[in-house]
């Protein structure tokens, strides 16, 4: 059984359908993962190297994702 990530559904489901295998919805799993990644980034940002040739600390996040954004944008503009 796939459940929404809200905590209100799990106790009721366990009570009403005890044999069900519980799976959480991907939206909330991804959301929680992104929150953890962001918290680690914020904790580590002050320790990131700086100096000549390195992005400013405020630009680290933008620089980190800039390469990935360029590789993943494979939008096809041709229409059939």
Residue, then its C-alpha position, 0 to 999 in steps of 0.5 A: x500500500x502506498x501512503x502519502x508522507x503525512x504522519x496521520x495515515x500510517x497509524x490508521x493504516x496499520x490498525x485497519x490493514x495490519x498485513x499491508x506492506x507500507x511504501x511512502x510516496x516518492x514525492x515526500x521521499x524526494x522532498x525529505x532527501x532534498x531537505x537533508x542535502x540542503x542542511x548538509x550543504x548549509x552546514x558545510x558551506x563555511x568550510x568550503x575552500x575559497x581563493x583565486x579561481x574558486x567561486x565565492x562562497x555565495x556562488x557555490x550552490x549555483x556553480x555546483x548545479x550549473x554543470x548538471x543543468x547544462x547536461x540535463x537540458x535536452x529539450x527538443x523544440x521540433x514538433x511533429 
